[in-house]
């Protein structure tokens, strides 16, 4: 069976996540959830790269591996790029893409990924009607001392 292209693999991984769409951004395929980019695929100086956001500590550790570099412009925010030639196992890429999705997607969608589709994200409790303050309900004194 012929191996699929790296872009086909990225599509398979990304589009399996809830409410993901593929867009052409800056002339390259990017994957979004609720309009926000969580992964991309592109041609950078003749090499295909994939990009995603990681927790900053994880990104700092990942760039110690020569397969990874900080992404231009957004690397300080945890975005890294990986040369596709460095992909040893697409399961590794899948884990990195899922981390990026977790950081970008609404919590309810991440809960869906975890199989907790019925789990509800806690919402702020509605404000209760104002309670009666000690001065509420009492008549204010309107008398003034005249001099």
N, C-alpha and C positions, 0 to 999 in steps of 0.2 A: 504494500500500500504506500503510495507516495506521501512524503511528509508535506504538511501544509505550510504555507508561508508564515513568517512571523506576524504579519498583519492579520492574517486569518486567525492565528492563535490568540492575538490580543483581542480581536473582536469576540471570539468565543468566550474568553475570560470576562471581559468587561460587560458585554451585552447580556450575560447570564445574571447580572446583578439587577435588583429591582429598579425600575424607572430610569434605566440608563439609555441615553441616546448617543449616537455618533454624529459629530459635526465636523465640518471642514473649517479649521481655524488656523489662520496664518498659513494657509495652503497645505496643512497637514491634518490627518485624522486625529480627533480628540474625543474623549468619552466624558460625558457629563451626566450628572444627577441633579435634577431640579435646576438645570441651567448652569451649574457650577462644574468646572473641569476637575476631574479626579485622576485622569491618566491621558497620556498622549503617545503618539507614534510618529516618528519623523525621520527625515534624512538630514543628518547634520554632518557637513563636510565629507560627504560621500559614504558615510556609515549610517545604517539604520539604528535609531535609538528609541528607547521607550522611557517615558517619564512618569513619575508619580510622587506623591507627597507621603512622607513618613514622619513619625514623631521625631522631634529634633535630635534626641539622643540616639535614636536608631539611625537617622540620616548621618550623624557624625561617625557612628561606627561603620556604616555601610561604605562610606567613601574611603575607608582604609583599604578596601578591596579595589584593585585597579580596574575592575569592570564598571565601577560607579564613579560619577563625578557630580558635583553640585550643579544643579540646573542654572543656566544663565538667568540673571535678573531675580529669580525667586528662590535660589538656593539657600539663602539665609532663613527662609521660612519652612525649611524641611523638604523642599523639592529636590529630587535627584534624577539623574539620567543614567541609563544603563545601555551600553553598546549591545545590540542584539547578538553579536558574535560571542558575547560572554555568557549567553543563556546556556546553562548546563541542564536545567530541568525546568519545564514550564510550570511545574507545581510551585517552584520558588517564586516565579514571577506572579503567579496567581495569589500567593500569600502577600506579596508586596502590594499588588493592586487592591486587594481586599483591605489592607491597612489604610491605603489612601482613601478608598471609598468610605471606610468607617470615619475617617477624619472630616470628610466633606459632606456626606449624606445626612439628612435628618435622622434623628435617633430611631424613629419608628421604622424607617427603611432598614437600618442596620439590625433592628430587632427581627425584621422579616428574614434577613440573611441568616441570622442565628437560629431560625426556626421558631421564633417566638412571635409569629404573625398575629396571634391573638393578644399578645402583650400590649398593653396600652402604656404610652409614655405618660408619666405623671404630669398633669397640668396644674398650673397654680390654682390654689383654692379660691373660689369666688369670694369676693369681699362680703362680709356680712354687713347688714345694715348697721349704721352707726349706733353704738350703744348710748344709752342715756348718760350724759355727763352730769356731774354734780350740779352744774348750773342750768342744765337743760330742764325745761318745764317749770322753773321758778321764775316768778316775775322779777324783772330788774327794777331796782329802785331808780326812779326818775327824779326823785327830789333833789334839789340842790340847796346848798346852804347859801342864803342871801346875805350879803354884807351891807 
